[in-house]
Amino acid sequence: MIANKKHSRSKMSIFILSLILLSVGSVFCPSLKIAPLSAAESVAVSYQGPGVFNLPVELAAQRGFFQDQNLDVKLILTRPDVDRPALITGDIDFTLRGSSTVLSAARGLPVRMLFVGTVKPFWALVVRPEVNSVKELKGKVLGVAGMAGGHHIATRLILKEYGLDPDKDAIYKIIPAGSRIPALASGAMDAGLLEYAEAYRARKSGYKILLNAADHHAVLNWGVGINLKKLRDQPDQVKRFLRGNLMGLRYMRQNRDGAIDAMVNRLKLDRETADGVYQLSINNFSKDGTMDEAALKIIVDQQLAEAKVKEVPLSQVTDFTLLRQILRESPYAQ
């Protein structure tokens, strides 16, 4: 009996000592993380490919913000035509395509956008050396990411602004990001909106940058989309994913050097180019995933009109309920 009591006291002492060591470790080594009791939940997220506009999400994964939410986020490169049905069927958990989500919701599909990451496009119009103006693109081949997505819509709006008919005066060819400089070189396309980093590389290869699309219009590029069934059935996981996105966005805005390091490592930019891209793009991001309702309505209506989709109320395409709850939580409120 006495031996058992001594054994119990010994186990209790070890337990208390362990707690003390963990406490001391958390004070003097704040980077020390205790492994979660359960395995991280795997989450499939479709996106357009590596780019500056998706960098906050990549930063969230790299800096452990998703891991802190017990999520194992897997980014999957998809085409818009594959992305839409996969989101609806639940083959992917979330999409980072804001424009496509809004268009799908406006057409009556059971999806919503929960988070606005960017409010301006991150593209520059790059053309072959012989092209000197937007008007000279009449009858030319323009590379686009897909039909009726944000990239295609932005291309059409720029053509229209410069007096061209986007339905009659241009030929659209689907060419994914990363393949557009080779397409310019081979003559497969004459022009296209290239993401900033790709545009800088194209200019170094002898092609021209005619304009910055962000100076001409707004567009919902990076945004978090979801199907309504998952939103209804798994609100806790959805909130944790939104928290990770929010922390990645804030890190991008508040830690210039860290963001530039990520561009150098992830996008393979030299530091001078990365610094220029950061300056060019930082004000294209939202501050906290939300947006003024009136300003958002203008962007959505313009996008729907260009895609020839009937205007709908914002409540049919967006739902910021969970994000607003997060923004009231003490660690995230600012």
C-alpha positions in Angstrom: 0.0 0.0 0.0 2.8 2.4 0.9 4.7 1.4 -2.3 1.6 2.2 -4.3 1.2 5.6 -2.7 4.9 6.3 -3.4 4.4 5.2 -7.0 1.4 7.5 -7.4 3.2 10.4 -5.9 6.1 9.8 -8.3 3.8 9.8 -11.3 2.2 12.9 -10.1 5.6 14.6 -9.7 6.6 13.7 -13.2 3.3 15.1 -14.6 3.7 18.4 -12.7 7.3 18.6 -13.8 6.3 18.1 -17.4 3.7 20.9 -17.1 6.3 23.2 -15.6 8.8 22.5 -18.4 6.2 23.1 -21.0 5.2 26.4 -19.4 8.8 27.5 -19.1 9.4 26.5 -22.7 6.5 28.6 -23.9 7.8 31.6 -22.1 11.4 31.4 -23.1 10.9 29.8 -26.4 7.6 31.1 -27.9 8.3 29.4 -31.2 7.9 26.0 -29.4 4.7 24.4 -30.5 2.9 21.5 -28.9 1.7 18.9 -31.4 -2.1 18.8 -31.8 -3.8 15.9 -30.1 -5.4 14.9 -33.5 -3.9 14.7 -37.0 -4.4 17.9 -39.0 -7.4 17.9 -41.3 -6.6 17.6 -45.0 -8.1 20.4 -47.0 -8.1 20.5 -50.8 -7.9 24.1 -52.2 -7.9 24.9 -56.0 -6.1 27.9 -57.3 -4.8 29.6 -60.4 -1.2 28.8 -59.8 1.7 30.5 -58.0 1.5 34.3 -58.3 1.7 37.4 -56.2 -2.1 37.6 -55.7 -2.0 34.2 -54.1 1.1 34.9 -52.0 -0.8 35.5 -48.7 -2.2 31.9 -48.9 1.3 30.5 -49.6 2.6 32.6 -46.8 -0.1 31.2 -44.5 1.0 27.7 -45.3 4.8 28.5 -45.1 4.5 30.4 -41.8 2.3 27.7 -40.2 -0.9 29.8 -39.9 -2.9 26.9 -41.3 -1.1 24.4 -39.1 -2.0 26.5 -36.1 -5.6 26.0 -37.1 -5.0 22.2 -37.4 -5.3 22.2 -41.2 -3.1 20.5 -43.8 -3.8 22.7 -46.8 -3.1 21.2 -50.2 -3.1 23.7 -53.1 -4.2 22.2 -56.4 -3.7 23.9 -59.7 -6.9 23.7 -61.8 -8.5 25.2 -64.9 -11.7 27.3 -64.3 -13.8 24.8 -66.3 -12.7 22.0 -63.9 -12.7 24.2 -60.8 -16.5 25.1 -60.9 -17.9 21.5 -61.0 -15.3 20.3 -58.5 -16.3 23.0 -56.0 -20.0 22.1 -56.3 -19.6 18.4 -55.9 -17.2 18.8 -53.0 -14.2 17.2 -54.8 -12.4 20.3 -53.6 -13.1 22.0 -50.2 -12.4 25.6 -51.2 -11.4 27.6 -54.3 -9.3 30.8 -54.4 -11.0 32.0 -57.6 -13.1 34.9 -56.6 -14.4 35.9 -60.0 -15.4 32.4 -61.0 -17.2 31.9 -57.6 -19.2 35.1 -58.1 -20.2 34.2 -61.6 -21.2 30.6 -60.6 -23.3 32.0 -57.7 -25.0 34.6 -59.9 -26.0 31.8 -62.3 -27.8 30.1 -59.4 -25.2 27.5 -58.5 -24.9 26.7 -54.7 -21.6 28.5 -54.0 -20.6 31.7 -52.2 -17.6 33.9 -51.8 -16.6 34.3 -48.1 -13.4 36.4 -48.3 -12.2 39.1 -50.6 -8.5 38.9 -50.9 -7.8 41.3 -53.8 -9.8 44.2 -55.2 -7.6 45.0 -58.3 -6.0 42.8 -60.9 -2.4 41.8 -60.7 -1.7 41.8 -64.4 0.2 43.9 -66.9 -0.7 43.8 -70.6 2.4 42.4 -72.4 2.7 42.4 -76.1 5.0 41.3 -78.9 7.7 43.9 -79.8 5.9 45.0 -83.0 2.7 46.0 -81.1 2.7 49.6 -80.0 -0.9 50.2 -78.7 -4.0 48.4 -77.5 -5.8 49.4 -80.8 -3.2 47.4 -82.7 -4.4 44.3 -81.1 -7.4 44.2 -83.4 -7.5 40.7 -85.0 -4.7 39.5 -82.8 -4.5 36.4 -80.6 -4.8 37.2 -76.8 -3.9 34.6 -74.2 -6.4 34.1 -71.4 -6.6 31.8 -68.4 -10.1 30.6 -69.3 -13.4 31.8 -70.6 -15.6 34.1 -68.4 -13.2 34.1 -65.5 -11.6 37.2 -64.0 -8.6 37.1 -66.4 -10.8 36.9 -69.5 -13.1 39.6 -68.2 -10.2 42.0 -67.4 -8.9 41.5 -71.0 -12.3 42.3 -72.5 -12.7 45.4 -70.3 -9.3 46.8 -71.4 -10.1 46.2 -75.1 -13.5 47.9 -74.7 -11.9 50.9 -73.0 -9.6 51.4 -76.0 -12.4 51.3 -78.5 -12.2 47.7 -79.6 -15.2 45.3 -79.7 -14.1 42.4 -77.4 -16.5 40.0 -79.1 -15.4 40.7 -82.7 -11.9 42.3 -82.6 -9.9 39.7 -80.8 -9.2 36.0 -80.8 -9.0 34.4 -77.4 -6.8 31.4 -76.7 -6.5 29.6 -73.4 -2.9 29.7 -72.2 -2.2 29.1 -68.5 0.1 31.2 -66.4 3.7 30.1 -66.8 3.2 29.3 -70.5 2.6 32.8 -71.8 6.2 33.9 -72.4 6.9 30.8 -74.5 3.6 31.4 -76.3 4.7 35.0 -77.1 8.1 33.6 -78.3 6.5 31.0 -80.6 3.9 33.4 -82.0 1.0 31.3 -80.5 -0.2 34.6 -78.9 0.4 38.2 -79.6 -0.5 39.7 -76.3 -2.0 38.8 -72.9 -2.4 39.9 -69.3 0.6 38.5 -67.5 0.9 38.4 -63.7 3.4 41.0 -62.5 6.3 38.7 -61.9 5.8 37.0 -65.3 5.5 40.4 -66.9 8.8 41.6 -65.5 10.4 38.4 -66.9 8.8 39.0 -70.3 10.1 42.6 -70.4 13.6 41.3 -69.7 13.1 38.9 -72.7 12.4 41.8 -75.1 8.6 42.1 -74.9 6.7 45.3 -74.0 4.5 46.2 -71.1 1.7 48.4 -72.4 -0.2 49.0 -69.2 -0.9 48.0 -65.6 -4.5 46.6 -65.5 -4.9 47.8 -61.9 -4.9 51.4 -63.2 -8.0 50.7 -65.3 -10.5 48.7 -63.3 -11.2 46.6 -60.3 -11.7 42.8 -60.2 -12.2 40.0 -57.7 -9.1 37.9 -58.3 -8.1 36.0 -55.1 -11.2 35.3 -53.0 -12.3 32.2 -50.9 -15.2 30.3 -52.5 -17.1 27.4 -51.0 -20.2 25.3 -51.7 -23.2 25.9 -49.5 -23.4 22.4 -48.2 -19.9 22.6 -46.7 -20.6 26.1 -45.4 -23.7 24.7 -43.6 -22.2 21.4 -42.4 -18.6 22.4 -41.4 -18.6 26.0 -40.2 -15.8 25.3 -37.7 -13.4 24.1 -40.3 -14.5 27.0 -42.6 -13.7 29.5 -39.9 -10.3 28.0 -39.3 -9.5 28.2 -43.0 -10.6 31.8 -43.1 -8.4 32.6 -40.0 -5.4 31.2 -41.8 -6.1 33.3 -44.9 -6.6 36.4 -42.7 -3.2 35.9 -41.0 -1.5 35.3 -44.3 -3.0 38.5 -45.7 -1.9 40.6 -42.6 1.6 39.1 -42.7 1.9 40.1 -46.4 0.8 43.7 -45.7 2.8 44.2 -42.5 6.1 42.3 -43.2 7.6 43.6 -46.4 10.9 41.8 -46.1 9.2 38.5 -45.3 6.9 38.9 -48.3 9.8 39.8 -50.6 11.8 36.7 -49.3 8.8 34.6 -50.2 8.6 36.0 -53.7 12.3 35.4 -54.2 12.0 31.8 -53.0 8.6 30.8 -54.3 8.3 32.8 -57.5 12.0 32.7 -58.3 12.4 36.4 -58.7 15.6 38.3 -58.1 15.3 40.7 -55.1 15.2 43.9 -57.1 12.3 42.6 -59.2 10.5 41.2 -56.1 10.8 44.6 -54.4 9.3 46.3 -57.4 6.5 43.8 -57.6 5.7 44.3 -53.9 5.4 48.1 -54.4 3.3 47.7 -57.5 0.9 45.2 -55.9 0.5 45.8 -52.1 -2.4 48.2 -52.5 -4.3 45.7 -54.6 -5.0 43.6 -51.5 -7.9 44.1 -49.2 -7.1 44.9 -45.6 -9.0 42.1 -43.8 -11.0 40.1 -46.4 -14.0 42.4 -46.4 -14.9 45.3 -48.6 -17.3 48.2 -48.6 -20.7 46.9 -49.8 -21.4 49.7 -52.3 -17.9 49.4 -53.8 -18.2 45.6 -54.0 -21.6 45.8 -55.7 -20.1 48.0 -58.4 -17.3 45.5 -59.1 -19.7 42.5 -59.1 -22.3 44.2 -61.4 -19.5 45.2 -63.8 -18.2 41.6 -63.9 -21.7 40.1 -64.4 -22.5 42.6 -67.2 -19.3 41.7 -69.0 -20.1 38.0 -68.7 -23.7 38.7 -69.8 -25.1 37.4 -66.6 -28.2 38.9 -65.0 -27.6 41.3 -62.0 -28.3 39.7 -58.6 -28.2 40.9 -55.0 -24.9 40.6 -53.2 -26.4 38.2 -50.8 -26.7 35.7 -53.6 -23.0 35.7 -54.3 -21.3 36.6 -51.0 -21.6 35.6 -47.3 -19.2 37.3 -44.8 -21.0 36.1 -41.7 -18.2 33.8 -40.5 -15.5 36.3 -41.4 -17.2 39.1 -39.4 -17.4 36.7 -36.4 -13.6 36.1 -36.7 -12.9 39.9 -36.9 -14.7 40.3 -33.6 -12.4 37.7 -31.9 -9.7 39.3 -29.8 -6.6 37.9 -31.6 -8.0 39.1 -35.0 -9.8 42.3 -34.2 -7.9 45.5 -35.3 
